[in-house]
Structure formats: C-alpha cells, structure tokens
Amino acid sequence: MVNPARGVPRITTRRLTRDARGNPAGMAKVDPIEVQKTLDGLDYPATRDDVVSHARAHGADDDIQSALERLPDREYEGPSGVSKELGKLE
C-alpha cells in the first residue's frame, strides 16, 4: 500500500491471534503430564512417527497431536526426550 500523503509505501503489521492461554494461535502449550499419559505404553526407542501414531491411537487431543507432529524427526530414547523437545518448541 502507498501512503497517499507521502507517496511512499506503507508498512503494515499484523497482530498474532492468541489462544485462551495467551499463546500464538496454533502454538498452544500442552500439559506435559497429559502428553505422558497419552504416551503411556509406547515402546521406546521410538521415532517421531511412532510417537504421533501412538498418541492418535490413544485419544490425544488436537493440541497434543499438533505439538507432537512438530517434534524433530528423530528417534527418542524415552518419554523424557519427548518432553525435552516439546519444551523447546513452546
């Protein structure tokens, strides 16, 4: 857009929409205890895809699934590795 008063381009910014917790939309923080409950029974080591599949099969909500899908694509040795990486995302 051009600012008509000055004849120069106008820079516009967008505000991030936020969820009820104040996090940017789509980046909701997940409760680590709920994540671990969802992953109970998963055999480790496990890949990111294994983690996501297990969570889906055990009723993980959309926020948990979304967070797990954003994990780095690697092998996780145990639940603490998953939690550590989730902490880095948020």
Steps between C-alpha positions, in 0.01 A plus 500: 500500500611853437447773754328767289625786718864412445502293183705226665408142570318445826624218718224313674535250778269225608423410853528136591177348612535337838330208664336505844840442665660795323707285263513577128215321323606155385780489754308405811704367786418148602493356847805273529313270739223453243758430232663233716161344580427486127836337431467242779577156363706622204807282441823698482717573315234653277506726196296818478253314277469224763433762768234678291330174397487377860358831618227495234412139578467588869272801463740793511323832455578726204746718694707200608495348152605832345786543747625145446489546122738796539763291679830454316496189283732275698497206738406560864653281771225562753221728620745755641644555152154573363426741786834676455437561130143617564639754747725640229205547264294705740 
